[in-house]
Amino acid sequence: MHTFGMPGAVDVVFLGHGWQVLAFRGCLPPARWLPAPRATQAALLLAAGRCTLTGLEPGMTLYQDAAARLTLPFATTLLRRNVDAAKSEP
């Protein structure tokens, strides 16, 4: 993964199979190179600081939120955290 040609810093999220968060790096400056974890299937680039604001953690699973996309048609992709049902039960 590299940020050559980027106008500013970005957060990089490395996603594995099924959009599982493998790792992330916050505020990666322009013109930098960062090796991806071995099982990486895709990299998600976010505005700098978004990983911290959204509370992303390795092991989380992201999914496209189709309902929110209908409400906000200007958004290309909206992601939300998958809530594990077992964790939400008392």
Backbone bond lengths (Angstrom), bond angles and torsions (degrees), N, CA, C in turn:
res aa  C-N    CA-C-N  psi(-1)  N-CA   C-N-CA  omega(-1)  CA-C   N-CA-C  phi
1 M - - - 1.448 - - 1.518 107.53 -
2 H 1.322 116.62 136.78 1.459 119.53 177.13 1.529 110.24 -138.00
3 T 1.303 115.14 159.63 1.464 120.69 178.73 1.524 111.24 -118.85
4 F 1.327 117.14 26.23 1.457 120.26 176.44 1.526 108.70 -66.70
5 G 1.314 117.39 131.03 1.459 122.35 -178.82 1.521 114.28 90.24
6 M 1.319 117.76 -6.04 1.464 120.31 177.79 1.524 109.13 -75.63
7 P 1.337 117.54 140.38 1.463 119.44 -178.58 1.528 114.25 -76.03
8 G 1.327 117.73 -18.08 1.463 120.86 -178.39 1.514 110.24 -159.41
9 A 1.314 115.86 -174.98 1.462 121.55 -179.73 1.526 110.94 -68.81
10 V 1.330 116.40 149.94 1.458 122.61 178.01 1.522 109.20 -138.15
11 D 1.321 115.54 159.51 1.459 121.89 168.81 1.518 106.51 -96.02
12 V 1.320 117.40 135.90 1.457 122.33 -179.79 1.522 108.26 -115.19
13 V 1.331 116.45 125.41 1.463 122.09 178.05 1.523 107.17 -113.97
14 F 1.320 117.18 123.91 1.457 122.18 178.21 1.522 108.61 -93.86
15 L 1.327 115.99 122.92 1.459 122.39 -176.33 1.520 110.68 -110.70
16 G 1.329 115.40 138.92 1.446 121.85 176.28 1.519 110.30 -100.54
17 H 1.309 115.89 -161.47 1.461 122.32 179.66 1.528 109.84 -57.32
18 G 1.334 116.54 133.39 1.457 120.89 178.80 1.514 113.92 72.66
19 W 1.323 117.85 21.17 1.465 124.36 178.99 1.526 112.68 62.66
20 Q 1.318 116.44 33.76 1.463 119.75 176.02 1.527 108.27 -80.71
21 V 1.336 116.46 133.08 1.461 121.40 179.86 1.523 108.54 -72.45
22 L 1.328 116.45 117.08 1.461 121.57 178.10 1.524 110.37 -88.56
23 A 1.322 115.61 -44.33 1.464 122.22 -178.46 1.517 108.09 -166.41
24 F 1.323 116.03 166.19 1.455 119.09 173.70 1.513 109.12 -149.63
25 R 1.305 114.46 160.03 1.463 121.51 176.92 1.517 107.51 -133.54
26 G 1.299 116.91 120.62 1.452 121.57 -178.55 1.516 112.59 -88.63
27 C 1.309 115.76 147.41 1.461 124.31 174.02 1.532 113.62 51.50
28 L 1.326 116.13 52.39 1.459 120.94 176.40 1.529 108.05 -78.71
29 P 1.343 118.19 118.35 1.459 120.86 -176.61 1.535 111.92 -69.05
30 P 1.335 116.61 164.36 1.465 120.21 176.88 1.527 111.41 -62.03
31 A 1.327 115.33 158.32 1.467 123.60 176.20 1.530 112.95 59.97
32 R 1.329 116.08 40.46 1.467 121.59 176.93 1.518 109.70 -122.68
33 W 1.323 116.09 157.26 1.456 123.01 177.85 1.514 107.59 -120.31
34 L 1.345 116.77 138.00 1.460 122.01 -177.68 1.526 108.54 -138.05
35 P 1.331 118.39 122.10 1.468 118.96 178.59 1.529 111.20 -70.14
36 A 1.316 115.33 141.78 1.471 121.17 178.99 1.523 109.98 -88.20
37 P 1.337 117.63 147.40 1.469 119.87 174.16 1.530 110.58 -58.57
38 R 1.293 117.17 155.66 1.458 123.20 -173.08 1.530 114.42 -55.05
39 A 1.302 119.88 -41.90 1.478 122.70 -174.31 1.535 113.33 -89.41
40 T 1.329 118.09 13.34 1.468 121.31 -176.41 1.523 111.77 -63.65
41 Q 1.339 115.67 129.54 1.464 122.95 175.77 1.526 110.80 -104.45
42 A 1.346 117.01 -29.07 1.464 121.81 -177.62 1.524 108.92 -156.91
43 A 1.318 114.75 159.95 1.459 120.96 175.10 1.520 107.77 -122.64
44 L 1.308 116.48 133.36 1.456 123.22 179.25 1.524 107.43 -108.06
45 L 1.330 116.58 123.87 1.459 121.59 178.42 1.515 108.71 -100.76
46 L 1.317 115.67 127.97 1.460 122.13 179.77 1.520 109.35 -124.15
47 A 1.315 116.98 160.80 1.459 120.79 174.35 1.532 108.97 -58.63
48 A 1.310 116.33 144.42 1.465 121.13 -177.99 1.527 110.74 -54.55
49 G 1.312 116.20 130.99 1.459 122.22 178.80 1.520 114.88 95.24
50 R 1.327 118.43 -9.45 1.467 121.06 -176.33 1.525 112.83 -70.04
51 C 1.316 118.63 -31.70 1.476 120.04 178.85 1.523 110.45 -60.54
52 T 1.317 116.04 -42.46 1.460 120.55 179.27 1.523 111.00 -68.51
53 L 1.333 116.71 -44.17 1.470 120.57 -178.61 1.522 112.77 -63.54
54 T 1.328 117.59 -36.65 1.461 120.78 -177.37 1.522 112.77 -87.82
55 G 1.319 117.51 -10.29 1.453 120.12 179.06 1.515 114.11 74.40
56 L 1.327 117.35 28.80 1.465 119.76 178.65 1.518 110.99 -61.75
57 E 1.324 115.79 141.64 1.457 122.26 177.89 1.518 108.43 -140.10
58 P 1.331 118.22 146.64 1.465 119.90 174.51 1.528 110.01 -57.58
59 G 1.331 115.95 138.76 1.458 121.71 -178.65 1.510 113.21 100.71
60 M 1.334 118.03 -19.98 1.468 120.67 176.76 1.524 109.41 -67.39
61 T 1.320 114.94 154.02 1.448 120.86 174.37 1.520 108.35 -114.36
62 L 1.322 116.67 130.99 1.457 122.09 178.72 1.517 109.43 -102.33
63 Y 1.306 116.87 152.83 1.459 120.64 175.22 1.516 109.21 -145.84
64 Q 1.335 115.17 157.39 1.451 120.06 178.89 1.512 108.88 -77.83
65 D 1.311 116.70 131.27 1.457 122.89 -177.10 1.526 109.12 -95.97
66 A 1.324 116.63 91.90 1.462 122.26 -176.41 1.526 111.93 -65.26
67 A 1.338 118.54 -36.83 1.467 121.60 -179.17 1.526 110.56 -64.54
68 A 1.324 117.10 -43.84 1.466 120.07 179.17 1.519 110.48 -67.67
69 R 1.308 117.16 -31.53 1.461 120.46 179.69 1.529 111.13 -65.95
70 L 1.326 117.53 -31.88 1.462 120.50 176.13 1.528 110.80 -67.87
71 T 1.327 116.11 -34.55 1.460 121.67 179.66 1.529 111.33 -74.64
72 L 1.335 115.78 -35.72 1.470 121.69 -178.50 1.527 109.15 -120.01
73 P 1.331 118.28 77.18 1.463 120.92 -173.52 1.522 114.71 -65.38
74 F 1.339 117.67 -16.15 1.462 119.94 179.72 1.528 111.89 -76.71
75 A 1.321 118.13 -16.47 1.462 121.35 -178.97 1.524 109.84 -79.36
76 T 1.311 116.74 137.32 1.456 119.73 179.34 1.529 110.89 -81.43
77 T 1.309 117.43 -44.16 1.457 121.21 178.19 1.516 108.39 -146.36
78 L 1.292 115.90 130.98 1.462 120.89 175.60 1.520 107.75 -114.82
79 L 1.310 117.13 134.09 1.453 121.41 -178.56 1.514 109.68 -119.89
80 R 1.314 115.04 141.51 1.460 120.95 175.33 1.508 108.28 -132.37
81 R 1.315 114.79 157.68 1.462 119.22 176.93 1.513 110.05 -74.35
82 N 1.310 116.53 140.70 1.454 122.24 174.60 1.522 107.45 -83.06
83 V 1.319 116.77 123.42 1.459 121.34 -179.38 1.524 108.12 -91.91
84 D 1.317 115.73 121.21 1.456 121.46 179.36 1.531 108.30 -73.08
85 A 1.324 117.02 121.99 1.476 121.94 -177.11 1.522 111.73 -60.83
86 A 1.321 116.48 -34.17 1.460 119.44 -178.93 1.523 111.35 -66.03
87 K 1.322 117.61 -32.96 1.447 120.63 179.77 1.522 112.87 -76.00
88 S 1.342 116.39 -26.67 1.466 119.45 -176.44 1.529 113.05 -83.15
89 E 1.335 117.36 -15.95 1.471 119.65 178.72 1.514 110.15 -80.76
90 P 1.330 117.88 141.48 1.477 120.41 179.01 1.510 112.75 -70.98
